[in-house]
């Protein structure tokens, strides 16, 4: 008889609102393949914990005091090069989307998403390397079309 050992995805939650961090942690705890290994209230704490914990996925808020999420991405990736950074933000600004992706984020999710979709997105980013909120895909496609003056094919949802 052989046994399969599966390692839970190691998640770091970064948001300046303690209640939101706790809520995300509780939500993610329902998935046995996910383990929240830490949480941080700002970019400095996130950098230290990223270095110490080497998470697989960092759920990162954009709007934080001091260094914002997008500004923190390069340092976080330097501390844990294999980590996937998922922006989890309320900003639907396409400039924020583009800046996050250019900085190295692996995904851009909106805080208005369904709770059940969050764990799926965490798993998906580890499989495919890129997850974009459906509401933001058109903004991404539009910018791509403008930049290339070509066409952009969007997969069926």
C-alpha positions in Angstrom: 0.0 0.0 0.0 1.4 3.3 -1.0 0.6 6.6 0.7 0.6 10.0 -1.0 2.0 12.8 1.0 0.6 16.2 0.0 2.1 19.4 1.3 -0.3 22.2 2.1 0.2 25.5 0.3 1.8 27.9 2.7 0.0 31.3 2.7 1.0 34.7 4.1 -1.8 37.2 4.5 -0.9 40.9 4.3 -3.5 43.5 5.0 -3.5 46.5 7.3 -6.9 45.6 8.7 -6.6 43.0 11.5 -10.3 41.9 11.2 -9.9 41.3 7.5 -6.7 39.3 8.0 -8.4 37.1 10.6 -11.4 36.6 8.3 -9.1 35.5 5.5 -7.3 33.2 7.8 -10.5 31.6 9.0 -11.8 31.3 5.4 -8.7 29.7 4.1 -8.5 27.3 7.1 -11.5 25.4 5.6 -9.3 24.1 2.9 -7.1 21.2 4.1 -4.6 21.9 1.3 -3.9 25.4 2.5 -2.0 26.5 5.6 -1.9 30.1 6.7 1.7 30.4 8.1 1.6 34.0 9.0 0.0 37.4 8.7 1.3 40.9 8.5 -0.1 44.4 8.9 2.4 46.3 6.7 5.1 45.8 4.1 7.9 45.7 6.7 6.3 42.9 8.6 5.5 41.2 5.3 9.1 41.3 4.2 10.4 39.9 7.5 7.8 37.1 7.5 8.4 36.3 3.8 12.1 35.9 4.5 11.5 33.8 7.5 8.5 31.7 6.4 9.1 31.3 2.6 5.4 31.1 1.7 4.1 29.7 -1.5 1.5 32.4 -1.9 1.3 35.9 -0.5 -2.1 37.5 -0.4 -1.2 41.2 -0.5 -3.4 44.3 -0.1 -2.6 47.3 -2.3 -3.6 50.1 0.0 -1.5 50.0 3.2 0.1 52.8 5.1 3.7 53.5 4.2 4.9 51.2 1.5 1.9 50.1 -0.5 1.5 46.5 -1.9 2.7 47.2 -5.4 5.8 48.9 -4.1 6.5 45.9 -1.8 6.3 43.3 -4.5 10.0 43.4 -5.7 11.3 43.1 -2.2 8.9 40.3 -1.3 10.0 38.4 -4.5 13.6 38.9 -3.7 13.0 37.4 -0.2 11.0 34.4 -1.6 11.7 34.1 -5.3 9.3 31.1 -5.7 6.4 32.8 -4.1 3.3 33.7 -6.0 1.9 37.1 -5.1 -1.8 37.6 -5.4 -2.9 41.2 -5.0 -6.2 41.1 -3.1 -7.5 44.7 -3.3 -10.6 46.9 -3.6 -8.9 48.9 -6.4 -10.5 48.3 -9.8 -8.1 50.9 -11.3 -6.5 49.4 -14.4 -3.3 51.4 -13.7 -3.0 49.5 -10.4 -3.6 46.2 -12.2 -0.8 46.9 -14.8 1.6 48.2 -12.1 1.1 45.1 -10.0 1.7 42.7 -12.9 4.7 44.7 -14.0 6.1 44.6 -10.5 5.9 40.8 -10.5 2.5 39.9 -9.1 1.1 36.6 -10.2 -2.5 37.7 -9.9 -4.9 40.5 -9.2 -8.1 39.7 -7.3 -10.8 42.0 -6.0 -12.0 42.0 -2.3 -15.5 41.9 -3.7 -15.0 38.3 -5.0 -17.0 35.4 -3.6 -15.4 33.7 -0.6 -15.6 30.3 -2.4 -13.5 31.7 -5.3 -10.6 32.7 -3.1 -9.3 29.2 -2.3 -9.8 28.2 -6.0 -7.7 31.3 -7.0 -4.9 30.3 -4.5 -4.7 26.8 -6.0 -5.0 28.1 -9.6 -2.1 30.6 -9.2 0.1 27.7 -8.1 -0.9 25.7 -11.1 -0.9 28.3 -13.9 1.1 31.2 -12.5 -1.5 33.8 -13.3 -5.0 34.7 -12.0 -6.9 37.8 -12.9 -10.3 38.8 -11.5 -12.9 38.4 -14.2 -13.9 42.1 -13.8 -10.4 43.1 -14.6 -9.8 40.9 -17.7 -11.4 43.5 -20.1 -9.1 46.2 -18.8 -6.1 44.0 -19.3 -7.2 43.0 -22.8 -8.0 46.6 -23.7 -4.5 47.8 -22.7 -2.9 44.9 -24.6 -4.9 45.7 -27.7 -3.8 49.4 -27.5 -0.2 48.5 -26.9 0.0 46.0 -29.8 -2.7 47.3 -32.1 -3.6 43.7 -32.6 -6.1 41.3 -31.2 -6.3 39.6 -27.8 -8.1 36.4 -27.4 -9.9 35.8 -24.1 -10.7 32.3 -23.0 -14.2 31.3 -22.3 -15.3 31.7 -18.7 
